[in-house]
Amino acid sequence: MKKTFKIAHPKIKPARRFEAIKHEVKKYLKRERNKPCPEGVDYWDFDCQFGATELSAQSVRKSELNSHIDQAEKDGLESFYVEILAKPEQKT
């Protein structure tokens, strides 16, 4: 998922937009985790980036995505960029 989320909407309040975005991210992660793993792979790991724009996106942990979205809401950002890429991993 590589997506720039826009907050402004004529009928939806910004607080509800942020909740919908969090839900969409959570739903995407669940969908990717449930895909069958390739041969010799134990689980799916995720590379995540978050930023105000695609160019300013910084690498973040998957567990920190919600806190970054909350911070974007506090900062009053009009839009932000989220990138989540699944990669196969093996347990060590």
ABEGO torsion letter per residue (X at the ends): XBBBBBABBAABBAAAAAAAAAAAAAAAAAAAAABBBBBGBABBBBBBBBBABAAABBBBBAAAAAAAAAAAAAAGBABBBBBBBBBBBBBX
